[in-house]
Amino acid sequence: MTAAQRDSREMVAALPPIVVLIGGPSAEHDVSIVSGTAIADALVERGARLRTVLIDLDGRWWWLPAGHRRGELPPPAYDDPVALGAEGPLTVGAALDRLAAQRPAPVVFIALHGPFGEDGTVQALLEAAGVAYTGAGVAASAIGMDKSRFKRLAQALGLPVVEWRDVTAARWSADRAGVLVELEAFAAGLGDREAALMVKPAHLGSSVGMSIAHRAAERPAALDEAFRYDSLALVERYLVRPRELEVSVLGNDPAHIEEFGPGEVLSGREFYDYVAKYTPGLSETMIRAELDPRQRGLILKYARDAYRAAGVEGFARVDFLMAGDRIYLSEINTIPGFTPISLFPRLPGASGLTFADVCLRVVELALERHAGRRAGRLRSADLPRGKSA
């Protein structure tokens, strides 16, 4: 073992216990299991004290056995936690009590994708319990998960976004004809009433529920598909075969964040949908996209601007679309994937960071942020209390 390896293991040994949350009650449950178990494996191999906690589709919490490794288990195997030897189920309240009572106090690595895990809900629960956790806080998580609000924020900052319209499920249910007329007018404003439109749920990731309405006649089915997963749909101008670029960002202090990339996704289908993302060998990724220096610098600037504006801490992936020479900010993902094909943990490799290094850096940033907030709360407690009238 080299001196650097010894130093690394000593640093990891000094960390508090880590609890990795996987699964969750969302359509991205299986993807989370792949991400979370990869994170757990990497941290254990570096010597971390760790437990993996599974949240099932009904929102119940299960403590997987100490030393649990997924190996070749497919994600559906986690539908039966008892067969895996898990302790549980615990309600949310009981699970939070267990985490808050644990000594030494743990840090929770949130590897949950989609609603509940990525939208500020579990972050708020952990905040209330006083438990340290990785990634963005409550407000930044909510902004990042809501594609419509994030677009409005980006637009207000002057960052380029693809034109879009919001459609609520309630409006669609009450007045389908009126919605379609409005979308026809939107498409006409883009230059063609029959223009292809991209339709997606506003609060979901992994391209779940997304589809292209190539013609006006396909728009109702595309909206129906989006509303299977969400109560709000985004309808965007469809960019034909744009380049899909991604930037990894790490950091708590807005003045000292690190950007890596951009990398590029080469989709094996018309767009980077769920099948293209998770079918082995169908799509390819490049950790360094071929761009001129001006384009690269502009994309990194937009990534910094978006990260800071949303108030993100810890880490995030910022996604872009490029049509011709035009660059569009697509979205920010505050809990990006850590799957074998995910670019987020691989992009820092250009600076010498391994997958495990990235996971450890995320944990360190969580502890740094938690210590700062705890110090702030203690200072607030020392303020003189006002007298009631």
C-alpha positions in Angstrom: 0.0 0.0 0.0 1.4 3.4 -1.0 1.6 6.4 1.4 -1.2 8.1 -0.6 -3.4 5.0 -0.2 -2.7 4.9 3.6 -3.5 8.6 3.9 -6.8 8.0 2.0 -7.9 5.1 4.2 -7.0 7.1 7.4 -9.2 10.0 6.1 -12.1 7.7 5.3 -11.7 6.0 8.7 -12.1 9.4 10.4 -15.5 10.0 8.7 -18.7 9.3 10.6 -20.8 6.3 9.6 -22.5 6.7 6.2 -26.1 5.7 5.5 -26.9 5.4 1.7 -30.6 5.8 0.9 -31.8 3.9 -2.2 -35.1 3.1 -3.9 -37.9 5.5 -3.0 -41.6 5.8 -3.9 -41.1 7.0 -7.5 -40.9 5.8 -11.1 -37.1 6.1 -10.8 -37.0 3.5 -8.0 -34.9 0.9 -9.9 -32.5 3.5 -11.3 -31.9 4.7 -7.7 -31.0 1.1 -6.6 -28.4 0.9 -9.3 -26.9 4.3 -8.4 -27.1 3.8 -4.6 -25.5 0.4 -4.5 -22.7 1.6 -6.8 -22.1 4.5 -4.4 -22.2 2.1 -1.4 -19.8 -0.4 -3.0 -17.3 2.4 -3.8 -17.4 3.8 -0.3 -17.0 0.4 1.4 -14.1 -0.5 -0.8 -12.4 2.7 0.5 -13.0 1.6 4.1 -16.1 3.6 5.0 -18.4 2.4 7.8 -21.7 2.1 5.9 -25.3 0.8 6.0 -27.6 0.8 3.0 -31.3 1.7 3.7 -33.9 0.8 1.2 -37.1 2.9 0.8 -39.7 0.7 -0.9 -42.4 1.9 -3.3 -44.8 2.3 -0.4 -42.5 4.6 1.4 -41.4 2.1 4.1 -37.8 2.1 5.2 -35.7 -1.1 5.5 -32.2 -1.5 6.9 -30.3 -3.9 4.6 -27.8 -6.2 6.3 -24.4 -4.8 7.2 -22.0 -5.5 4.4 -24.8 -5.9 1.9 -23.6 -5.8 -1.7 -25.9 -5.9 -4.8 -23.5 -7.9 -7.0 -25.5 -9.3 -9.9 -28.9 -8.8 -8.2 -31.4 -7.1 -10.6 -33.2 -4.1 -9.1 -36.6 -6.0 -8.9 -35.0 -8.3 -6.3 -35.3 -5.3 -3.9 -39.1 -5.6 -4.2 -38.8 -8.3 -1.4 -36.6 -6.7 1.3 -37.3 -9.6 3.7 -35.7 -12.0 1.3 -32.6 -9.8 1.4 -32.4 -10.1 5.2 -33.5 -6.5 5.7 -34.7 -5.1 9.1 -38.1 -3.4 8.9 -40.4 -2.1 7.7 -40.1 1.2 9.6 -42.4 4.2 9.1 -40.8 7.5 8.1 -41.0 8.8 11.7 -39.5 5.7 13.2 -36.7 5.7 10.6 -35.8 9.3 11.3 -35.8 8.6 15.0 -33.4 5.8 14.5 -31.0 7.9 12.4 -31.2 10.8 14.8 -30.4 8.5 17.8 -27.5 6.8 16.1 -24.1 7.4 17.7 -21.8 8.5 16.3 -24.1 10.6 14.3 -24.3 9.5 10.6 -24.3 11.4 7.4 -26.9 10.3 4.9 -25.9 9.9 1.3 -29.2 10.5 -0.6 -29.2 8.4 -3.8 -32.9 8.7 -4.4 -34.1 9.9 -7.8 -37.4 11.5 -8.6 -40.2 12.8 -6.3 -39.7 12.4 -2.5 -36.0 11.9 -2.8 -35.0 14.7 -5.1 -37.7 17.4 -4.7 -36.8 18.6 -1.2 -39.1 16.2 0.7 -36.6 13.8 2.2 -34.2 16.8 2.6 -36.8 18.5 4.8 -37.3 15.4 6.9 -33.6 15.0 7.5 -33.3 18.7 8.3 -36.0 18.4 10.9 -34.3 15.4 12.4 -30.9 17.3 12.6 -29.2 14.6 10.4 -26.4 15.5 8.0 -27.2 14.7 4.3 -25.6 15.1 0.9 -26.5 17.5 -1.8 -28.8 20.4 -2.2 -31.0 21.7 0.5 -34.8 21.9 0.5 -35.3 25.0 -1.6 -32.6 24.2 -4.2 -33.9 20.6 -4.5 -37.4 21.8 -5.1 -36.3 24.3 -7.8 -34.1 21.7 -9.5 -36.9 19.1 -9.6 -39.5 21.5 -11.0 -38.5 22.0 -14.6 -40.9 24.8 -15.2 -39.7 26.9 -12.2 -36.1 26.2 -13.1 -36.7 27.4 -16.7 -38.4 30.6 -15.3 -35.4 31.2 -13.1 -32.9 30.7 -15.9 -34.9 32.9 -18.2 -35.0 35.7 -15.6 -31.2 35.5 -15.5 -30.9 35.8 -19.3 -29.8 32.2 -19.7 -31.0 30.6 -23.0 -33.7 28.0 -22.6 -35.9 26.2 -25.2 -39.3 27.8 -25.6 -42.0 26.0 -23.7 -45.6 26.0 -22.4 -47.0 24.5 -19.1 -50.1 22.4 -19.2 -51.8 21.2 -15.9 -53.5 17.9 -15.7 -56.6 19.7 -14.3 -56.8 21.9 -17.4 -56.2 19.0 -19.7 -59.0 17.1 -18.1 -61.4 20.0 -18.2 -60.7 21.4 -21.7 -58.7 19.2 -24.0 -59.8 21.1 -27.1 -58.8 24.5 -25.6 -55.4 23.1 -24.6 -54.8 21.8 -28.1 -55.8 25.1 -29.7 -53.2 26.8 -27.4 -50.5 24.4 -28.4 -51.4 24.9 -32.0 -50.9 28.6 -31.5 -47.6 27.9 -29.7 -46.4 25.8 -32.5 -47.5 28.4 -35.1 -45.3 30.9 -33.2 -42.4 28.6 -33.7 -43.1 28.7 -37.5 -45.4 25.7 -38.1 -48.7 24.7 -36.6 -47.7 21.1 -37.1 -44.3 21.5 -35.6 -42.9 18.6 -33.5 -43.1 19.2 -29.8 -41.4 17.5 -26.9 -43.8 16.7 -24.0 -42.5 15.7 -20.6 -43.6 15.5 -16.9 -42.4 18.6 -15.0 -41.2 16.8 -11.9 -39.5 13.6 -13.0 -36.1 12.5 -14.4 -34.6 9.6 -16.3 -36.7 10.7 -19.3 -39.7 8.8 -17.8 -43.0 9.9 -19.4 -41.3 11.9 -22.2 -42.3 11.6 -25.8 -42.2 13.5 -29.1 -45.4 14.6 -30.7 -44.2 14.8 -34.3 -47.5 16.1 -35.6 -50.5 17.8 -34.0 -52.5 14.6 -34.0 -49.9 13.0 -31.6 -50.1 15.7 -29.0 -53.1 14.3 -27.0 -51.3 10.9 -26.6 -48.1 12.6 -25.5 -49.9 14.6 -22.9 -51.8 11.6 -21.6 -48.4 9.8 -21.2 -46.9 12.7 -19.3 -49.9 12.9 -17.0 -49.5 9.2 -16.1 -46.6 10.5 -13.9 -47.3 14.1 -13.0 -49.9 16.8 -12.7 -47.9 19.3 -14.7 -46.4 18.8 -18.2 -43.9 20.8 -20.1 -44.4 21.2 -23.9 -41.2 22.4 -25.5 -40.1 23.2 -29.0 -38.5 20.0 -30.3 -34.9 20.3 -31.4 -34.0 17.8 -34.0 -31.1 15.7 -33.0 -29.4 18.3 -30.8 -26.1 17.5 -29.1 -26.7 16.6 -25.5 -24.0 18.0 -23.2 -23.5 17.6 -19.4 -21.4 19.4 -16.8 -20.6 18.1 -13.3 -20.4 20.6 -10.5 -19.1 20.2 -7.0 -19.0 22.7 -4.1 -20.8 24.5 -1.3 -19.4 28.0 -1.5 -20.7 29.8 -4.7 -17.2 31.5 -5.0 -15.4 28.2 -5.0 -17.2 25.6 -7.0 -15.6 23.2 -9.5 -17.0 22.4 -12.9 -15.9 19.3 -15.0 -16.7 18.7 -18.6 -18.7 19.2 -20.6 -19.2 15.6 -21.6 -21.5 14.4 -24.4 -24.2 11.8 -24.7 -24.5 10.1 -28.1 -28.0 8.6 -28.0 -28.8 5.4 -29.8 -32.4 6.5 -30.3 -34.2 9.6 -31.6 -33.7 11.3 -28.2 -32.1 10.2 -24.9 -35.1 8.4 -23.5 -35.3 5.8 -20.8 -34.5 3.0 -23.1 -31.5 4.8 -24.6 -30.2 5.6 -21.1 -30.5 2.2 -19.6 -30.1 -0.4 -22.4 -26.4 -1.5 -22.3 -24.6 -0.6 -25.5 -27.4 1.4 -27.1 -26.0 4.8 -26.4 -22.4 6.1 -25.9 -20.9 8.9 -23.8 -17.8 11.0 -24.2 -16.1 12.6 -21.2 -14.8 15.5 -23.3 -17.1 16.9 -25.9 -15.5 18.4 -29.0 -16.2 22.1 -28.7 -14.3 25.3 -29.5 -12.9 27.2 -26.5 -15.6 29.8 -26.7 -18.4 27.2 -26.6 -16.8 25.3 -23.8 -16.3 28.5 -21.7 -19.8 29.6 -22.3 -21.3 26.3 -21.2 -19.2 26.2 -18.0 -20.3 29.8 -17.3 -24.0 28.9 -17.7 -23.5 25.9 -15.5 -22.0 28.0 -12.7 -24.7 30.6 -13.1 -27.5 28.0 -12.9 -25.9 26.3 -9.9 -25.5 29.5 -8.0 -28.9 30.9 -8.9 -30.7 27.8 -7.7 -28.7 27.8 -4.5 -27.4 24.3 -4.9 -24.8 23.0 -2.5 -22.8 19.8 -2.7 -23.1 18.6 -6.2 -25.3 18.7 -9.3 -25.2 17.9 -13.0 -26.2 20.7 -15.4 -27.5 19.6 -18.8 -27.4 21.5 -22.1 -28.8 21.0 -25.6 -26.9 22.4 -28.6 -28.5 22.9 -32.0 -26.1 24.1 -34.6 -24.1 26.8 -32.8 -27.0 27.6 -30.4 -26.6 26.5 -26.8 -29.6 26.0 -24.5 -29.6 25.3 -20.8 -31.9 22.3 -20.4 -32.1 21.5 -16.7 -30.2 21.0 -13.4 -30.2 17.6 -11.7 -29.4 17.8 -8.0 -29.1 14.1 -7.6 -27.6 12.9 -10.8 -27.1 9.2 -11.6 -24.2 7.2 -10.4 -24.9 4.2 -12.7 -22.2 2.6 -14.9 -23.2 4.8 -17.8 -23.7 8.1 -15.9 -21.5 10.9 -16.8 -21.6 12.8 -13.5 -19.1 10.7 -11.5 -16.9 10.2 -14.6 -16.4 13.8 -15.8 -14.1 14.7 -12.8 -11.8 11.9 -13.9 -10.1 14.4 -16.2 -8.8 16.0 -13.0 -7.7 12.7 -11.5 -10.8 12.0 -9.4 -12.0 8.4 -9.4 -15.7 7.3 -8.9 -14.9 6.7 -5.2 -13.1 10.0 -4.9 -16.3 11.8 -6.2 -18.4 9.9 -3.7 -16.1 10.9 -0.8 -16.0 14.5 -1.9 -19.8 14.6 -1.9 -19.8 13.2 1.7 -17.1 15.8 2.8 -19.1 18.6 1.3 -22.2 17.4 3.2 -20.3 17.4 6.5 -18.9 20.8 5.8 -22.3 22.2 5.1 -23.9 20.5 8.1 -21.2 21.9 10.5 -21.7 25.4 9.1 -25.5 25.2 9.6 -25.1 23.7 13.1 -22.8 26.6 14.1 -25.3 29.1 12.7 -28.1 27.5 14.8 -26.0 27.6 17.9 -25.2 31.3 17.4 -28.9 32.0 16.8 -29.8 30.3 20.1 -27.5 32.7 21.9 -29.5 35.7 20.8 -31.6 37.5 23.5 -35.2 36.4 23.3 -37.9 39.0 22.7 -40.6 39.6 25.3 -44.2 38.8 24.5 -46.6 41.7 24.4 
